[in-house]
Amino acid sequence: MSYPNYPNYPSYPASAGGYPAVQPQQPYPGYPPQPGIYPGYPTDQTSAYPASQPGYPSYPPANNQYPPAGGLPYPVQPQQPYYPAPAPAYPQYSASAPQQVGHPPVGLQPAPGGIYPSIAPFAPSAVGYQPQQQRMEPNIPTVHPASPFDARADADALHKAMKGLGTDEKALITILCHRTSSQRAEINRAYKSGYGKDLESKLKSELSGAFEKVMIALCLPLADYMAREMYIAISGLGTNEGTLVEILCSGTNQEIRDINAAYVRLYGHPMEKDIKGDTSGTFKMLLVSLAQGLRDENQVVDVAQAKADAQRLFQAGAAKLGTDESAFNSILATRSWAHLRQVMTEYQAMHGHSLEKAVISEFSANAEKGLLGILQCAANRPGYFAQRLHNAIVGMGTKDQNLIRIIVSRCDVDLGNIKREYEKLFKRSLHADVSGDTSGDYKKALLALLG
């Protein structure tokens, strides 16, 4: 007799709920006909059962293996049928408790309350499990901490490179483009301590053009640099909404709080005040929400809540005449990145189109850019920055401000991931495109940061 295969049943070891580590066949109707009696097996405790029966449970269950050649004694009363009763399908895991996306890798037990790791390779189609939106890879920087590192020696070398007539640009690149943000901050302090002036002011007196902008960006503490970028985007001729979206939509809570503190120290008033004074409507509401730096950082996903949020967004947009902008704002500006990924998955499954498409149909102009920026960062942050870099390079002229800001701010975070996504998206290396669109010491500095 043959039994049909059901590939949706996962392979669990006996230690994780009694499921064997090998793919079994689905029992046929009425299985087993008598408790503990399996078709074709001998019913006495001394006989051996054949090794060539792939659909039968293995005993003793401790070894999780089918019997070797010659068979093993088959007990009259096995511990448990191959599969438990139909419901619940996976008794160890709670379908109602908040759950992390994925299911536990083979050999791992869930945490209390039915929470299980997000790094699982797949999720079976059963009650209480949900598909994983994205397997998050670790950050890959292109600039690594210099070791050994001596901030005083680096400050002295920079001073020597700018002393007298002319400037040794190669020395500046060798030092500033091969130190992490925290190391560059130490060099900045050591320079001021040793020579009684800011490194920034000395660089300004020696350099010019785009190369000067790169070196200034590198010598500033990162929070100060990003606060300055926010100020320029707001207070310049017109508003650079793209910069505001990029910084606030992609930043972590701590990064945004550090930028807020630096902004007050540099300009004497809160960043929020300038945002309110220079933006309006739904876009202003979104930026003010993001500027609080209070996004939920809990990485445990409550699937039921994600479904509820997906439905709430549908009711606030496509299901009604007009749009409830506050519903989109409250969910996209405050939910965790992991939660938003699950909301995007649930929205697609429930309504047959993406949440991004819903945003495009319900919003326009800057509000649309801001909300899409959040969704893009949630789904694939390196991909979002790769697109921003491409936009800075292609077309008429180079948007140096954007190019410098992204490369400098991400070089010791995840610029390696961004380079990889760039090549996937555009079938060209970021290194090649930057090299083809820049020149001189400016190009050398950017390429050094790209690694």
C-alpha positions as CSV (number, residue, x, y, z in Angstrom):
1,M,0.0,0.0,0.0
2,S,1.4,3.5,-0.8
3,Y,0.8,6.6,1.1
4,P,0.7,10.1,-0.4
5,N,3.4,12.6,0.5
6,Y,2.5,15.9,2.2
7,P,5.6,18.2,1.9
8,N,4.2,20.9,4.2
9,Y,4.9,18.9,7.3
10,P,8.2,20.2,8.7
11,S,11.0,18.0,10.0
12,Y,11.3,18.4,13.7
13,P,13.5,16.3,16.0
14,A,11.8,14.3,18.7
15,S,13.0,16.9,21.3
16,A,10.9,19.6,19.7
17,G,7.4,18.3,20.0
18,G,7.8,14.7,19.0
19,Y,8.2,15.2,15.3
20,P,10.9,13.1,13.7
21,A,13.8,14.7,11.9
22,V,13.1,12.9,8.7
23,Q,10.3,13.6,6.1
24,P,7.6,11.0,6.6
25,Q,4.6,10.0,4.6
26,Q,1.2,11.1,5.6
27,P,-0.7,8.4,7.3
28,Y,-3.6,6.9,5.3
29,P,-7.2,7.2,6.6
30,G,-7.8,5.2,9.7
31,Y,-4.2,5.1,10.6
32,P,-3.3,3.3,12.8
33,P,-6.0,0.6,12.7
34,Q,-5.3,-0.4,16.3
35,P,-3.4,1.4,19.0
36,G,0.3,0.9,18.5
37,I,-0.1,-1.5,15.6
38,Y,1.4,-0.3,12.3
39,P,0.5,-2.1,9.0
40,G,3.0,-4.6,7.9
41,Y,5.0,-4.6,11.2
42,P,5.3,-7.7,13.4
43,T,3.2,-7.4,16.5
44,D,5.5,-9.2,18.9
45,Q,8.3,-7.4,20.8
46,T,11.1,-9.6,19.6
47,S,10.7,-9.5,15.9
48,A,12.7,-7.1,13.8
49,Y,10.9,-4.8,11.3
50,P,12.4,-4.1,7.9
51,A,14.8,-1.3,7.3
52,S,13.2,-0.4,3.9
53,Q,9.9,1.1,5.2
54,P,10.3,4.9,4.8
55,G,6.8,5.8,6.0
56,Y,7.0,4.2,9.4
57,P,8.0,5.8,12.7
58,S,11.4,5.0,14.1
59,Y,11.7,3.4,17.5
60,P,13.2,4.0,19.9
61,P,12.5,7.6,19.2
62,A,15.6,8.9,20.9
63,N,17.9,8.3,18.0
64,N,15.6,10.0,15.4
65,Q,16.8,7.6,12.7
66,Y,15.2,4.9,10.6
67,P,16.5,1.5,11.7
68,P,19.7,0.2,10.2
69,A,19.9,-2.9,8.0
70,G,18.5,-5.8,9.9
71,G,15.9,-3.7,11.8
72,L,15.3,-3.1,15.4
73,P,12.9,-4.6,17.9
74,Y,9.4,-3.1,17.4
75,P,7.5,-2.4,20.6
76,V,3.8,-3.3,20.8
77,Q,2.9,0.1,22.3
78,P,4.8,2.9,20.6
79,Q,5.0,6.2,22.4
80,Q,3.0,8.2,19.9
81,P,1.6,8.1,16.3
82,Y,3.8,9.9,13.8
83,Y,1.5,12.9,13.8
84,P,-0.7,14.1,16.7
85,A,-4.4,14.8,16.5
86,P,-5.4,17.3,13.8
87,A,-5.8,20.3,16.1
88,P,-3.8,22.0,17.2
89,A,-1.3,21.1,14.5
90,Y,1.8,22.2,16.5
91,P,0.9,21.9,20.2
92,Q,4.1,23.5,21.5
93,Y,3.4,26.8,19.9
94,S,0.6,29.2,20.8
95,A,-1.5,30.6,17.9
96,S,-2.8,33.4,20.1
97,A,0.3,34.6,21.9
98,P,2.4,37.3,20.3
99,Q,4.8,35.5,18.0
100,Q,8.1,36.3,16.2
101,V,8.1,35.7,12.5
102,G,9.4,32.3,11.4
103,H,9.6,29.1,13.4
104,P,12.5,27.6,15.4
105,P,15.4,26.1,13.6
106,V,15.7,22.3,14.1
107,G,16.7,21.4,17.6
108,L,15.6,24.7,19.2
109,Q,12.8,25.1,21.6
110,P,10.6,28.2,21.6
111,A,10.9,30.9,24.3
112,P,8.1,31.0,26.9
113,G,4.8,32.3,25.6
114,G,5.1,30.9,22.1
115,I,7.7,33.4,21.0
116,Y,10.3,32.0,18.6
117,P,13.3,33.4,16.7
118,S,13.1,35.6,13.6
119,I,16.1,33.9,12.0
120,A,14.2,30.8,11.0
121,P,14.6,29.7,7.4
122,F,10.9,29.2,6.6
123,A,7.5,29.0,8.2
124,P,5.2,26.1,7.6
125,S,1.6,26.7,6.6
126,A,-0.1,25.9,9.9
127,V,-2.0,27.7,12.6
128,G,0.1,30.2,14.5
129,Y,2.9,30.5,12.0
130,Q,3.4,33.4,9.6
131,P,5.8,33.8,6.6
132,Q,9.0,35.8,7.2
133,Q,9.1,39.0,5.2
134,Q,12.8,39.2,5.0
135,R,15.9,37.5,6.4
136,M,17.9,40.4,7.8
137,E,21.7,40.1,7.1
138,P,24.3,41.6,9.4
139,N,25.6,45.1,8.7
140,I,28.8,45.2,6.6
141,P,30.8,48.4,7.0
142,T,33.5,49.5,4.5
143,V,35.5,51.4,7.1
144,H,36.8,49.5,10.1
145,P,38.4,50.7,13.3
146,A,42.1,51.3,12.9
147,S,44.2,49.2,15.1
148,P,46.5,50.2,16.7
149,F,44.9,53.7,17.0
150,D,46.5,56.8,18.4
151,A,44.4,59.9,18.1
152,R,47.3,62.2,19.1
153,A,49.6,60.8,16.5
154,D,46.8,61.1,13.8
155,A,46.2,64.8,14.9
156,D,49.9,65.5,14.6
157,A,50.1,63.9,11.1
158,L,47.1,66.0,10.0
159,H,48.7,69.1,11.3
160,K,52.0,68.3,9.4
161,A,50.0,67.6,6.2
162,M,48.5,71.1,6.3
163,K,51.6,73.0,7.6
164,G,53.3,75.5,5.4
165,L,52.8,75.9,1.7
166,G,50.6,73.4,0.0
167,T,48.6,70.5,1.5
168,D,49.3,66.8,1.5
169,E,45.9,65.6,0.4
170,K,47.0,62.0,0.3
171,A,47.9,62.1,4.0
172,L,44.4,63.6,4.8
173,I,42.7,60.8,2.9
174,T,45.0,58.1,4.4
175,I,43.9,59.2,7.9
176,L,40.4,60.5,7.8
177,C,39.0,58.0,5.2
178,H,40.3,55.0,7.2
179,R,39.0,55.8,10.7
180,T,35.5,55.1,12.1
181,S,33.2,57.9,13.2
182,S,34.2,57.5,16.9
183,Q,37.9,57.5,16.1
184,R,37.5,60.6,13.9
185,A,35.8,62.4,16.9
186,E,38.8,61.5,19.1
187,I,41.2,62.9,16.4
188,N,39.1,66.1,16.3
189,R,39.4,66.6,20.1
190,A,43.1,65.7,20.0
191,Y,43.7,68.3,17.3
192,K,41.9,71.1,19.2
193,S,43.8,70.1,22.4
194,G,47.2,70.1,20.7
195,Y,46.9,73.1,18.3
196,G,44.3,75.4,19.9
197,K,41.9,75.4,16.9
198,D,39.2,73.3,15.3
199,L,40.2,70.8,12.7
200,E,37.2,72.0,10.7
201,S,38.5,75.6,10.4
202,K,42.0,74.4,9.5
203,L,40.6,72.2,6.7
204,K,38.5,75.0,5.4
205,S,41.5,77.3,5.1
206,E,43.4,74.6,3.2
207,L,40.9,73.0,0.9
208,S,38.1,73.8,-1.5
209,G,35.2,72.4,-3.5
210,A,33.7,68.9,-3.1
211,F,36.9,67.5,-1.5
212,E,36.7,70.1,1.2
213,K,33.1,69.0,1.9
214,V,34.1,65.4,2.3
215,M,36.9,66.2,4.7
216,I,34.7,68.5,6.7
217,A,32.0,65.8,6.9
218,L,34.6,63.4,8.2
219,C,36.1,65.6,10.8
220,L,32.7,66.5,12.5
221,P,31.0,64.2,15.1
222,L,28.3,62.3,13.1
223,A,25.4,63.8,15.1
224,D,26.7,67.3,14.5
225,Y,27.1,66.6,10.8
226,M,23.6,65.2,10.4
227,A,22.1,68.1,12.4
228,R,23.9,70.5,10.1
229,E,22.5,68.6,7.1
230,M,19.0,69.0,8.6
231,Y,19.5,72.7,9.1
232,I,20.7,73.2,5.5
233,A,17.8,71.3,4.2
234,I,15.3,73.4,6.1
235,S,16.8,76.9,6.1
236,G,18.3,77.0,2.6
237,L,16.6,78.4,-0.4
238,G,13.5,76.3,-0.4
239,T,13.2,73.0,1.5
240,N,15.2,69.9,0.5
241,E,12.4,67.4,1.5
242,G,14.4,64.4,0.2
243,T,17.1,65.1,2.8
244,L,14.6,65.4,5.6
245,V,12.9,62.1,4.6
246,E,16.2,60.3,4.3
247,I,17.6,61.3,7.7
248,L,14.4,61.0,9.7
249,C,12.8,58.0,8.0
250,S,16.0,55.9,8.2
251,G,17.4,56.9,11.5
252,T,17.3,54.8,14.7
253,N,15.8,56.3,17.8
254,Q,19.2,57.0,19.3
255,E,20.5,58.6,16.1
256,I,17.5,60.9,16.0
257,R,17.9,61.8,19.6
258,D,21.6,62.6,19.1
259,I,20.7,64.8,16.1
260,N,18.1,66.6,18.2
261,A,20.6,67.3,21.0
262,A,23.3,68.5,18.5
263,Y,20.7,70.7,16.7
264,V,19.8,72.6,19.9
265,R,23.5,72.9,20.8
266,L,24.5,74.3,17.4
267,Y,21.5,76.5,16.6
268,G,19.9,77.3,20.0
269,H,16.4,75.9,19.4
270,P,14.8,72.5,18.8
271,M,14.9,71.0,15.4
272,E,11.1,70.4,15.7
273,K,10.5,74.2,15.7
274,D,12.3,74.6,12.3
275,I,10.5,71.5,10.9
276,K,7.1,73.0,11.8
277,G,8.0,76.4,10.4
278,D,9.1,75.1,7.0
279,T,6.7,72.2,6.3
280,S,2.9,71.8,6.3
281,G,0.0,69.3,6.3
282,T,0.5,65.6,6.5
283,F,4.2,65.9,5.7
284,K,4.7,68.1,8.7
285,M,2.8,65.7,10.9
286,L,4.9,62.8,9.8
287,L,8.3,64.6,10.2
288,V,7.3,65.9,13.7
289,S,6.3,62.3,14.7
290,L,9.6,60.9,13.4
291,A,11.7,63.6,15.0
292,Q,10.6,62.4,18.5
293,G,12.8,59.3,18.1
294,L,10.2,57.1,19.8
295,R,9.7,54.3,17.3
296,D,8.9,50.9,19.0
297,E,12.1,48.9,19.1
298,N,10.7,45.6,20.3
299,Q,11.7,42.9,17.7
300,V,9.0,40.5,18.8
301,V,6.2,40.6,16.2
302,D,2.6,40.3,17.3
303,V,1.1,38.7,14.2
304,A,-2.5,39.4,15.3
305,Q,-1.6,43.1,15.8
306,A,0.0,43.2,12.4
307,K,-3.1,41.9,10.8
308,A,-5.2,44.4,12.7
309,D,-2.9,47.3,11.6
310,A,-3.0,46.1,8.0
311,Q,-6.8,46.1,8.1
312,R,-6.9,49.5,9.8
313,L,-4.7,51.0,7.0
314,F,-7.1,49.5,4.4
315,Q,-10.1,51.0,6.2
316,A,-8.3,54.3,6.5
317,G,-7.5,54.4,2.7
318,A,-8.9,52.2,0.0
319,A,-12.1,51.3,1.8
320,K,-13.4,54.8,2.3
321,L,-13.9,58.0,0.4
322,G,-11.0,60.2,1.3
323,T,-8.0,59.2,3.5
324,D,-7.5,59.1,7.3
325,E,-4.0,60.4,7.2
326,S,-3.6,60.1,11.0
327,A,-4.0,56.3,10.8
328,F,-1.1,56.0,8.4
329,N,1.0,58.4,10.4
330,S,0.4,56.6,13.8
331,I,1.3,53.2,12.4
332,L,4.1,54.0,10.0
333,A,5.8,56.5,12.3
334,T,5.7,54.4,15.6
335,R,5.7,50.7,14.9
336,S,8.9,48.7,14.9
337,W,10.7,47.9,11.6
338,A,10.1,44.2,12.1
339,H,6.4,44.9,12.8
340,L,6.1,47.1,9.7
341,R,7.6,44.3,7.5
342,Q,4.9,42.0,8.8
343,V,2.1,44.6,8.2
344,M,3.3,44.9,4.6
345,T,3.1,41.1,4.2
346,E,-0.4,40.9,5.8
347,Y,-1.7,43.8,3.7
348,Q,-0.5,42.1,0.5
349,A,-2.1,38.8,1.5
350,M,-5.4,40.3,2.6
351,H,-6.0,42.8,-0.2
352,G,-4.0,41.5,-3.2
353,H,-1.8,44.6,-3.7
354,S,1.1,46.1,-1.8
355,L,0.9,48.7,0.9
356,E,3.3,50.8,-1.1
357,K,0.7,50.9,-3.9
358,A,-2.0,51.9,-1.4
359,V,0.2,54.8,-0.2
360,I,0.8,56.0,-3.8
361,S,-3.0,55.9,-4.5
362,E,-3.9,57.8,-1.3
363,F,-1.1,60.4,-0.9
364,S,0.9,62.7,-3.1
365,A,3.9,64.9,-3.2
366,N,6.0,65.1,0.0
367,A,3.6,63.0,2.2
368,E,3.9,60.2,-0.3
369,K,7.7,60.4,-0.4
370,G,7.9,60.3,3.4
371,L,5.6,57.3,3.9
372,L,7.2,55.4,1.0
373,G,10.6,56.2,2.5
374,I,9.5,54.5,5.8
375,L,8.2,51.4,4.0
376,Q,11.3,51.1,1.8
377,C,13.6,51.4,4.9
378,A,11.5,48.7,6.6
379,A,11.6,46.3,3.7
380,N,15.2,46.9,2.6
381,R,17.2,49.7,4.2
382,P,20.4,49.1,2.1
383,G,18.2,49.1,-1.0
384,Y,16.7,52.4,-0.1
385,F,20.2,54.0,0.3
386,A,21.3,52.4,-2.9
387,Q,18.5,54.1,-4.8
388,R,19.3,57.4,-3.2
389,L,22.9,57.1,-4.3
390,H,21.9,56.2,-7.8
391,N,19.7,59.3,-7.9
392,A,22.6,61.4,-6.7
393,I,24.9,60.1,-9.5
394,V,22.7,59.8,-12.6
395,G,21.3,62.6,-14.6
396,M,22.5,66.1,-15.1
397,G,25.4,66.8,-12.7
398,T,26.2,65.1,-9.4
399,K,24.2,65.8,-6.3
400,D,27.4,66.0,-4.2
401,Q,25.7,66.9,-0.9
402,N,23.6,63.7,-1.0
403,L,26.4,61.5,-2.3
404,I,28.8,62.7,0.5
405,R,26.2,62.5,3.3
406,I,25.2,58.9,2.5
407,I,28.7,57.5,2.0
408,V,30.1,59.3,5.1
409,S,27.2,58.4,7.4
410,R,27.0,54.8,6.3
411,C,30.7,53.9,5.7
412,D,31.2,52.4,9.2
413,V,27.6,51.0,9.5
414,D,26.3,49.2,6.4
415,L,27.9,50.7,3.2
416,G,29.0,47.1,2.3
417,N,25.3,46.1,2.2
418,I,24.4,49.2,0.2
419,K,27.1,48.4,-2.4
420,R,25.7,44.9,-2.8
421,E,22.2,46.2,-3.2
422,Y,23.3,48.8,-5.7
423,E,24.8,46.1,-7.9
424,K,21.7,44.0,-7.7
425,L,19.5,46.9,-8.6
426,F,21.5,48.6,-11.4
427,K,23.8,45.8,-12.6
428,R,26.8,48.1,-12.1
429,S,29.1,48.6,-9.1
430,L,28.8,51.6,-7.0
431,H,32.6,51.9,-7.1
432,A,32.5,52.2,-10.9
433,D,29.6,54.8,-11.0
434,V,31.2,57.0,-8.3
435,S,34.6,56.7,-10.1
436,G,33.0,57.7,-13.4
437,D,31.1,60.7,-12.0
438,T,33.8,62.3,-9.8
439,S,37.4,63.3,-10.2
440,G,40.6,64.3,-8.4
441,D,41.1,64.1,-4.6
442,Y,37.3,64.1,-4.2
443,K,37.1,60.8,-6.1
444,K,40.0,59.3,-4.2
445,A,38.4,60.2,-0.9
446,L,35.0,58.7,-1.8
447,L,36.6,55.5,-3.2
448,A,38.6,55.1,-0.1
449,L,35.4,55.2,2.0
450,L,33.7,52.8,-0.3
451,G,36.5,50.2,0.4
